[in-house]
Amino acid sequence: MSKTFYHFLMKYRHPAPKDNISRFANDAYEDHSFPKTAYDYDEISSYLELNGSYLESMTVFDEAWQLYVLSES
């Protein structure tokens, strides 16, 4: 994978988010402890389960992860 998940997610940041992935991107940007250098699903998922109170549902992360995987293939 050429980009980290965080780098990929940042393209979804939006000043007026209209969907869950944009909200997630905005919140991850504000989360200064987010694992910005991670490429690994389990590492990011574990982090979000413990620290991602801003995430409405882990399903949002899974959807974003699928977009990430597709973009890197």
N, C-alpha and C positions, 0 to 999 in steps of 0.2 A: 504494500500500500504506500502510495507516495505522500498523501496528506494525513495528518492526524485527524481523528474524529472531530476534535474541537475546531480545527482549521476548516474542515468541511462544514460543520454546523454553523459557523459564523456567517456563511453566505445567506443564511435564513434570517439573520437579524433584521428587524424592521421597527421603525419608530412607532408604528401603529399596527401591532401584530394582529393578523386576521385568523390565524390558525394556531393549533397547539405546538407545532414545530417552531414557528416563529417566536412564540412565547418562551419555549424551552431555550432557544438560542439566546434570546435576550437575558433570561435568567442565568444561563451558564456563563454569559459574558460578565455578569455582575458577581458571579461566584468566584472569588479570587483563589479558592483552593481547588477548583475544578482541575482534573488531571489533563492539562493542556497538551502534554507530550505523549499521551497514550494512544496506542493503536489497537489495544486488546479489549474485546467485548466484555470479558469477565471483570477486568480491572475497572472499567468505567461503570459497568452495571453495579458492582459492589459499592463503589464510591457513591453512586446515586441512591442506592438503597439506604445507605447510612446518612447521607448528607443532602439528598435532593428533595428536601421538603417542599421546594417550589415546584416540583414536577407533579402535575395532577395525577398521572398514572405512569407506571413503567412502560405501558403500551406506547406512549409517546416516544420514549427512548428507543424502543424496538422498531418503531416505524422509521425513525430517523436513522437508526443503524442500517436498516435494509436499504434505504436510499444511499447511504454511505458505501455499502458493499457494492451496490450496483454501479455507483459512479466510479469505483476503482477497478471494475472488471473490464 
